[in-house]
Amino acid sequence: MTLLYFDPGLGAMIIQTIIAAVAGVILFSKNLMHKIKVFLGIGKPIEDDVFDDIDIKDSDKENN
């Protein structure tokens, strides 16, 4: 009969793996659901460049 020994490092590694897997599934499914909603026309697409809304005048560039 063989007894298994789990040291604290192995237990922490198992817990970390489980948490990372759950986080990965949540993030992947969130991205996938967004793409499906955009494809069906329910959601709106994400704009790639968020800096287009910022207006910088030439005088502001010269002052810095």
Contacts in CASP RR format, 6 or more apart in sequence:
PFRMAT RR
TARGET T0000
AUTHOR 0000-0000-0000
METHOD contacts of the structure
MODEL  1
MTLLYFDPGLGAMIIQTIIAAVAGVILFSKNLMHKIKVFLGIGKPIEDDV
FDDIDIKDSDKENN
34 43 0 8 1.000
34 46 0 8 1.000
37 43 0 8 1.000
38 44 0 8 1.000
38 45 0 8 1.000
END
